[in-house]
């Protein structure tokens, strides 16, 4: 219900969720320094890390860290179900959120989320520890995502990992990770199409084991110089993301001197996507300040002739998937599983 001043009232949440949200928002505010840097020492007090453990937990999921490129500190955490599958499992290459400035693949929140996705989707999840801004601005995170796909194509996964089907590879991410997932899929399919084009001056047919079967964007972090209706209406009401925090993240991530209409943020103005750009699932929350940008992104994909499924959670705050006690979290996993299953054999 709208409040008298035109803004929505805060959604009702369990006190445990409210408490964690207060801690998260305070940690973000402390970490975002006025000079554009990140106070990682203070943020680490909130951002507890979980070590990898190949031994299966109570849900049967184990994890292993792999080095992708030591020269740039690029690594990933691989989650797999201990029980062997009679058929190869799909692969989910996952990019964590955090405004491209915070968190890691080892963060307790994302370790737990990826374990849930691994078991719930019946997939091997490769959680990418990409380089963070402002130390590494765009396009560093996109470069890292591509590097992980190349690693999977050439090196593969550790021998103990369940058999996988890299012809059913999905890129996924939440918030800023959703932004990265889109750009990685865009780059990957564009590069493949260009290399295979008969007009390419050095045409090389790519017989490539990696096929992007889908892209899953959980409340992706897109934006622009315009202030949308949802940003204005939910300012001070929506959790985690507000205009001040989002603007700070864009300044930290985008190239020096760029504004929010840069293509990394304002994806609705992109050039045409390659024919091979995969089907997309876009998750939108009714209490997320970014929702208008997410719906515009989905509309852009449709306009360009791409398959896209929008999954709406009207009462969902930004980052609701990180709170398993919220009913929408379980509904999201079910929706993701249906999307993966319907596109794995496409």
N, C-alpha and C positions, 0 to 999 in steps of 0.2 A: 504494500500500500504506500502511496506517495505521501510524504509529509506535507504540511501546509506550505512550506517554503519551496516545494517542488522537488526536494531531494527524497530519496527513498530512506525509510527507516532501516536500521541495521538488522541483518538477518539474525534470527535466534540460533545460538550455537551452544553446545555443551561448555561448561565452565573450564574443562580441561583444554578444550580447543582455544577458548578465549585467552587462557593463561599463556599457552604456547605462542599464540599470535602476538600478544603484547611483548613477550620476550624477543620474538623474531623481529618485530618492527623496531624495537629499541636497539637491537644489535645492528640492524641495517643503518639506522640513523647515526649510530656511533661510528660505523665503519666508513660512511661516506664523508670524507674530509672536505672542507671548504676549498682547499687548494687543488682538488681534483684527484687526490690520491686515495688509497684505501688503507685504513688502519686494520691490517690483518691480525695483528696480535690481539687486539680487543675483540674482534669478531670471532676469533678462535675459541674464546671462552664460551660462546654460544654454539659454535659449529664443532660439535664433538665428532671424532672420526672413529670408524670401525675398521679393524684390519681384515684383510681377506682371509678366508678360511675354507679350504677345499672340502672339509668334512661337512656332510649335510646337516642342516639344522632340523628343527622339529617339523618343518614343512618339506624336508627332503631336498633343499636347495643348498648348494655349496658355491664358493667363489674363489677365483684365482686372478691375480694381477699379471698382466702381460706388458712388456715394454714394446712400444710401437716404433719410437724414434728417440733414442737416448740423447741425441744432440740437441733436441728442443724440449726434453723432459716430457715427451708425450707417452702416455700409457693408458690402459683401459682395464676395467674390472669385468671379468667374465663370470656370469651367473648361469649355472646349469643345474638341472634336476638330476639327482644321482641315479634314479631309476632309468635304465636303458630303454629307449623307445624302439619299437619294431620298424619305424620309418624315420627318416631324417627330420629333425626339428627345424622350424623356421628360425631365422636370426633377426633379432631386434637390435639395431645400433642406436643407443640411447644417449641423448645430450641433456644434462641436468640444467635446471634453471638457476636463477641468481643474478639476473641483470647482466650477464656476461662478465661479472666482476667478483662474484662470491660463490662459495661452496666448491665441492669437488666430488669426484666419483666415490671417494671414501667417506663423505659426510654421512653421518648416521641416518639422516632423513632419506638420502638417496640410495644408500645401501639397502635400507628397509623397503623402499618403494620398488627398486629393481628386483629384489627377492620376490615381492608380491607379484610383479609382472611375469617373472620367470615361471613361477608355479601356476599362476592364473591363466597365462596365455599358452602354456606348454611350449615355450620357446627358449632358446639360448639368448640371453641379454648381454650385450657388450656395451658397458657404460663408459663413455669416453671422458677422460680427464684432460679436456682441452685447455689451452693457455687462456689466462684471464686478462681482461683490461683493468686498469689503463696501461699496465706494463706491456700488454700485447693488444693493440687495437685491431679493428677490422682491417684486413680479412683473416687474421691469424686463426680464429676459431674455425672459420670455414676451411682453411687450409688443413687444419688438424683433422676435421671430419673426413675430408677426401683422403688424407693419408691413412686413416683407419680402414676405409673401404679398400684401398690398394693393398694394405697389409693383409686383410682377409682374403683377397684374391690371390696373393702370391705366397703368403706364409701359412695362412689358415690359423686354426685354433689349437690349443694344446691337445695332445692325444687322448687325455682322459675325458675331454668334453664329449657329450653325447653327439652322435652323428648329426651333422647339420646340412641344411639345404640352402646354399648361398644363392641359388636361383630363386629363392623366396626370402629375400633380404628386405627388411623394412627399416627405414630411418624414422626415429621418433624423438620427441623431446617436449619438455614443458616450459612454458614462459620463454625466457631467452633461449633455452634449448630447442623450443619449437621454431624459433627464428633460424637457428643454426641448421636444424633438420631440413627446413625448406631450402635454404641456400645450398646446402650440400647436395640435395637431390637435384636442384636446378643445375648446379655446376656439373654434376656427374653425368646427367642425361644430355646436357648441351655438349660436353666434351666428347661423349660417345657418338652423338649424332654428327658432329663436325668431322671427326676422324673417319667416319664411315661414308661421308658424303662423296659422291663421284666428282664434285667440284673442288674437293680439298687438294691443294697442291702436292701434298705428300700423303696421298690416301693410303691408309693401312686399315684393313678390315680387322676390327677388334673382336676376336673370339674370346669373350670375357665370361668368367664363371659367375660374376656378380650381376644379378638382375634385381633392380629395385622393384619390388612388388607393391609397395605402398609407402605413404608417408603419413605419420600420425602426429598431429600437433595439438598438444594439450594447452589451451589458453595461450597461444603463441604471442610473443612480445613483438608487435609491429607498431608503427607510429608515423607521425608526420608533424609538420608545423601547426596544422589545424588543431583546434581543440574540439573534440567530438562531443555530441550530446551526452553520451555515457560518461565521459571523463568529467564533464561539468556537473552532471546530476549526482554522480557517486563520489565526488571529492569529499573526503572526510567521512565517508560511509563505507566504501569498499575497502576490504582488508589488503594489506601488504603493499599493493601498488597504488600510489597517488601520483599526481602530476610532478610534484617536486622530486620524488625519488626516481621516477621514470626519466625525467629530463636529465638528472645527474648521470644516470647509467648511459644514456645516449651520448652525452658529452664525453664520458670516459671511453666509450667503445668506438664511436665513429672516427674516421680520420680527422686529424687536426683541421679546424676551420670549417668542417662540414656541418650543415644543419640537419634537422630531423627529416627533411625531404630527400636525404641521401638514399639510394636504392637499398642499402642494407636495412633501413628502417621502413621506408615507404614502398613496400613491395607491390602495391596495387598499380604502380606506374612502370612496372618492369616491362622489358621487351618480351616478345613471344617466347613461350616455353617450348622446349623440344618435344617432338612427337612422343618420345619415350618417357615423358614426365609421368610418374605413377599416380594411381588413384590416391586421393587424400581423404583423411578423416580429420575434421577440425572440431575441437571440443570448446564450447562456449559456456561461460557461467553468467547468470543473471545479475550477480553482484560483483562482476569483474569490470573495472574501469576500462579495460582494453577491448571489450566485446565488440564495439563498432568497427574497430580495425580488423578484428577477426572475421566478422561477417563480410566486410568489404573484400578481404582476401579470398574468401570462399566464392564470392560473386565474380571476382577476377578470374579464378580458375574456371568457373562455368563459362564465362565469356570467351575464354581461350579454348574452350572445347574439352576441358579436362573433367574427369570424374571426381566428384567431391561429395562427401557425406558430412553434414553438420549435425553434431550431437549437442543438444541444449540441456543444461541443468539450471532451471530458472532460479533456484535458491542457492546456487553455488558461489562461494567466494573464490578469489584468486588463490590458487595452490590448494584447493580442497582435497586433491588426490593425495596429499601428504598426511592426511588425517584419517586413518583407517576406521575410526569410530564414527565417521560420517557415512550415512547410508549411500550417498552419491558416489563414494569411493568404490564400493563394491559394484555398483551399477556401471561405473566407468570401465572396470576391468572386464566385465561381461561384454560391454559394447566393443572394447578393443579386441577381445578374443573373436567375436563374430566377424569383425573387419579383417583380422589376420586370416582366419579360416576361409573367408569368402574370396580373398585375393591371393592366397598362397599358390593355387593351382591355375591362376589366370594365364 
